[in-house]
Amino acid sequence: MQIPTFPEASHPIVKSLFHHSDRELLTLYQRHPDEGKYFTAIFCRYSAIVYTLVRHSAKSPVRADYLFALIWQRIFHEMRTLDFNPSIEANNDETGELTLQNWLIELTAMSIDRAQLPPVESIQYSLEAAPPPLWCYLQQALDTLPPLLRLMVVMSQTFKWSETRIAAYLQAEGENVTPAEVARQLPTGYRQLEEALPEDIRTIYLYGENAIESFNSNGTAP
């Protein structure tokens, strides 16, 4: 089994956080929701453990990658309110203290047991194109777009629909939109999507380029 490597682990922003303990990274993540580097650092620290657990249970690499991303999406949300309470017995180490590693392992195991994944042919997610931290923050950014613009972006990037097909679908749903209008609005959607990403996530993953539309954002709408 080959465990994927993630180039973001070598980015200076992420490497500068490696000296922090799990507890410190978690606290920083919770206190600074407008910054993505803390979640990315946690991901880089524990991605191998989570992927190993997932890959042993999944029947194909495609399903493993998708489940891996879904689990990190769940981690992304649940860590917002995670409390390292020493009185909690579950997930405690020998000192009686709750550890992030044990919590991640248990959450991963629970997610694997309850996973109901679609057929391989219907999975649109690409781990290489959108690593889980970028994927999570793209999902968050998508939620800030106006509904119609979000739908256009998802249909264009996730499903690779043409402007004509997008317009036809929207017209069937009662929207008075032409292919030319779709073509005009998509660049606005990409720009707003990029601007809604945390600045450090743009630096880590986009390398300063205004190129959201060049990303194959497979799986942005699971």
C-alpha positions as CSV (number, residue, x, y, z in Angstrom):
1,M,0.0,0.0,0.0
2,Q,1.4,3.4,-1.0
3,I,0.6,6.3,1.3
4,P,0.2,9.6,-0.6
5,T,2.6,12.4,0.1
6,F,1.4,16.0,0.4
7,P,3.7,18.8,-0.8
8,E,2.1,21.3,1.5
9,A,4.0,19.6,4.4
10,S,7.1,21.2,3.0
11,H,5.7,24.7,2.6
12,P,7.4,27.2,4.9
13,I,4.1,28.3,6.5
14,V,3.3,24.8,7.5
15,K,6.8,23.8,8.5
16,S,6.9,26.8,10.8
17,L,4.2,25.2,12.9
18,F,5.7,21.8,13.4
19,H,7.1,22.7,16.8
20,H,3.6,23.2,18.2
21,S,2.0,20.4,20.2
22,D,-1.3,18.9,19.2
23,R,-3.1,20.9,21.9
24,E,-1.5,24.1,20.8
25,L,-2.4,23.6,17.1
26,L,-6.0,22.7,18.1
27,T,-6.3,25.8,20.2
28,L,-4.9,28.0,17.5
29,Y,-7.3,26.4,14.9
30,Q,-10.3,27.1,17.2
31,R,-9.2,30.7,18.0
32,H,-8.4,31.6,14.4
33,P,-11.1,30.2,12.1
34,D,-10.1,32.7,9.4
35,E,-6.6,31.1,9.0
36,G,-6.1,27.7,7.4
37,K,-2.5,26.9,8.3
38,Y,-3.3,25.3,11.7
39,F,-5.7,22.7,10.2
40,T,-3.3,22.1,7.4
41,A,-0.5,21.4,9.9
42,I,-2.7,19.0,11.8
43,F,-3.6,17.3,8.6
44,C,0.1,16.9,7.6
45,R,0.9,15.5,11.0
46,Y,-1.8,12.8,10.9
47,S,-2.7,12.2,7.3
48,A,-0.6,9.0,7.1
49,I,-2.3,7.4,10.1
50,V,-5.8,8.3,8.8
51,Y,-5.0,7.2,5.2
52,T,-3.5,3.9,6.4
53,L,-6.7,3.1,8.3
54,V,-8.9,4.1,5.4
55,R,-6.9,2.2,2.7
56,H,-7.1,-1.1,4.6
57,S,-10.9,-0.9,4.6
58,A,-11.7,0.5,1.2
59,K,-12.1,-1.7,-1.8
60,S,-10.4,0.6,-4.3
61,P,-8.0,3.6,-4.3
62,V,-10.7,5.9,-5.7
63,R,-13.1,5.1,-2.8
64,A,-10.2,5.3,-0.3
65,D,-9.3,8.8,-1.5
66,Y,-12.9,9.9,-1.3
67,L,-13.5,8.5,2.1
68,F,-10.2,9.9,3.3
69,A,-11.4,13.4,2.2
70,L,-14.8,12.9,3.8
71,I,-13.3,12.0,7.1
72,W,-11.0,15.0,7.1
73,Q,-14.1,17.1,6.3
74,R,-15.7,15.7,9.4
75,I,-12.6,16.4,11.4
76,F,-12.5,19.9,10.0
77,H,-16.0,20.6,11.5
78,E,-15.8,18.6,14.7
79,M,-12.5,20.0,15.8
80,R,-14.1,23.5,16.0
81,T,-15.7,22.5,19.3
82,L,-13.4,19.6,20.4
83,D,-12.5,20.0,24.1
84,F,-9.5,18.2,25.6
85,N,-11.2,17.6,28.9
86,P,-9.0,15.4,31.2
87,S,-12.1,14.0,32.9
88,I,-13.2,12.3,29.7
89,E,-12.3,8.6,29.9
90,A,-12.6,7.7,26.3
91,N,-9.5,8.2,24.2
92,N,-7.3,8.8,27.2
93,D,-3.6,7.9,27.2
94,E,-1.9,6.3,30.2
95,T,-1.7,9.7,31.9
96,G,-5.5,10.1,31.8
97,E,-5.3,12.9,29.2
98,L,-7.3,13.0,26.0
99,T,-5.1,13.0,23.0
100,L,-5.8,14.3,19.5
101,Q,-4.2,11.2,18.0
102,N,-6.5,8.8,19.8
103,W,-9.5,11.0,19.0
104,L,-8.6,11.0,15.3
105,I,-8.2,7.3,15.2
106,E,-11.5,6.6,16.9
107,L,-13.4,9.1,14.6
108,T,-11.7,7.5,11.6
109,A,-12.8,4.0,12.7
110,M,-16.3,5.2,13.4
111,S,-16.5,6.9,10.0
112,I,-15.2,3.8,8.2
113,D,-17.8,1.6,9.9
114,R,-20.7,4.0,8.9
115,A,-19.5,5.0,5.5
116,Q,-21.9,4.5,2.6
117,L,-19.9,5.4,-0.5
118,P,-21.3,5.8,-4.0
119,P,-20.1,3.6,-6.9
120,V,-16.5,4.3,-8.1
121,E,-17.8,5.6,-11.4
122,S,-19.8,8.3,-9.8
123,I,-17.1,9.7,-7.5
124,Q,-15.8,13.0,-8.9
125,Y,-13.1,13.6,-6.2
126,S,-9.4,13.8,-7.0
127,L,-7.0,13.7,-4.0
128,E,-4.2,15.1,-6.1
129,A,-6.2,18.0,-7.5
130,A,-7.8,19.0,-4.1
131,P,-6.0,17.7,-1.0
132,P,-8.4,17.6,2.0
133,P,-7.4,21.0,3.6
134,L,-7.9,22.8,0.3
135,W,-11.1,20.8,-0.3
136,C,-12.5,21.7,3.1
137,Y,-11.8,25.4,2.7
138,L,-13.1,25.4,-0.9
139,Q,-16.4,23.9,0.5
140,Q,-16.5,26.6,3.1
141,A,-15.8,29.3,0.4
142,L,-18.5,27.9,-1.8
143,D,-21.0,28.4,0.9
144,T,-20.4,32.2,0.7
145,L,-21.3,32.4,-2.9
146,P,-24.9,33.4,-4.0
147,P,-26.8,30.2,-4.7
148,L,-27.1,30.6,-8.5
149,L,-23.4,31.5,-8.9
150,R,-22.4,28.6,-6.7
151,L,-24.4,26.2,-8.8
152,M,-22.8,27.5,-12.0
153,V,-19.3,27.1,-10.5
154,V,-20.0,23.5,-9.3
155,M,-21.6,22.5,-12.6
156,S,-18.6,23.9,-14.5
157,Q,-15.8,22.7,-12.3
158,T,-17.1,19.5,-10.8
159,F,-19.2,18.2,-13.7
160,K,-17.3,19.9,-16.5
161,W,-20.5,21.2,-18.1
162,S,-20.4,23.7,-20.9
163,E,-22.0,27.1,-20.6
164,T,-24.7,26.0,-23.0
165,R,-25.5,22.9,-20.9
166,I,-25.5,25.0,-17.7
167,A,-27.8,27.5,-19.2
168,A,-30.2,24.8,-20.4
169,Y,-30.3,23.2,-17.0
170,L,-31.0,26.6,-15.3
171,Q,-33.7,27.5,-17.8
172,A,-35.4,24.2,-17.1
173,E,-35.4,25.2,-13.5
174,G,-37.1,28.5,-14.3
175,E,-34.0,30.7,-14.4
176,N,-33.8,33.2,-17.4
177,V,-30.1,32.6,-18.1
178,T,-28.3,32.5,-21.4
179,P,-25.0,30.7,-22.2
180,A,-23.4,34.1,-22.7
181,E,-24.5,35.2,-19.2
182,V,-23.1,32.0,-17.7
183,A,-19.8,32.7,-19.5
184,R,-19.7,36.2,-18.1
185,Q,-20.6,35.2,-14.5
186,L,-18.3,32.2,-14.1
187,P,-15.1,34.3,-13.9
188,T,-16.8,36.4,-11.2
189,G,-17.6,33.2,-9.3
190,Y,-14.1,31.9,-9.5
191,R,-12.8,35.3,-8.3
192,Q,-15.2,35.4,-5.4
193,L,-14.4,31.8,-4.5
194,E,-10.7,32.5,-4.4
195,E,-11.2,35.7,-2.3
196,A,-13.3,33.7,0.2
197,L,-10.4,31.3,0.9
198,P,-8.2,32.1,3.8
199,E,-5.1,34.1,2.7
200,D,-2.7,31.4,3.9
201,I,-4.6,28.7,2.1
202,R,-4.2,30.6,-1.1
203,T,-0.5,31.0,-0.4
204,I,0.0,27.3,0.4
205,Y,-2.1,25.8,-2.4
206,L,-2.4,28.5,-5.1
207,Y,1.1,29.9,-4.8
208,G,-0.2,33.4,-5.3
209,E,-1.7,32.8,-8.7
210,N,-5.2,33.9,-9.6
211,A,-6.0,30.5,-10.9
212,I,-8.9,28.9,-9.0
213,E,-10.5,28.1,-12.4
214,S,-7.5,26.1,-13.4
215,F,-7.9,23.8,-10.4
216,N,-9.7,20.6,-11.3
217,S,-12.0,21.1,-8.3
218,N,-13.3,17.5,-8.4
219,G,-15.5,16.7,-5.4
220,T,-16.2,20.2,-4.2
221,A,-19.8,19.3,-3.7
222,P,-19.9,15.7,-2.3
